[in-house]
Amino acid sequence: MKPHQLDLQRTIMMDALYAKSGRTCGTYTGLWQEFCSEIGPNFRDADYDQLHADVCQAIDDTGSVMTAKQAHQAIAVCRRHLLGKWA
């Protein structure tokens, strides 16, 4: 990814975090740290069965045996991307 694309992606992410944070002060100070301090425990404590069910639903569960396998694969990919070197 080119530097300007990465900068744009980061700006979009920070704007999304600001919107979700409920802040109205116009400052982003500490926002990234707040997000980082919450994402670890959220990810660690996630109910895998519920996550799997939600991913199956998102894939449009047709009752196919492939849906469950696709959901497991999707979760594994998300984990690798989210955890980076910790995966």
MOFENGI-V482442 format. One record per backbone hydrogen bond with DSSP energy under -1.0 kcal/mol. NH is the residue of the N-H (numbers start at 1). CO is the residue of the C=O. Records with the same first field share a line. If there is no record, write none. Layout:
NH: CO, CO
This chain:
6: 2
7: 3
8: 4
9: 5
10: 6
11: 7
12: 8
13: 9
14: 10
15: 11
16: 12
17: 13
18: 14
19: 15
20: 16
21: 17
31: 28
34: 30
35: 31
36: 32
37: 33
39: 35
40: 36
42: 38
43: 39
44: 40
45: 41
48: 46
51: 47
52: 48
53: 49
54: 50
55: 51
56: 52
57: 53
58: 54
59: 55
60: 57
69: 65
70: 66
71: 67
72: 68
73: 69
74: 70
75: 71
76: 72
77: 73
78: 74
79: 75
80: 76
81: 77
82: 78
83: 79
84: 80
86: 83
87: 84
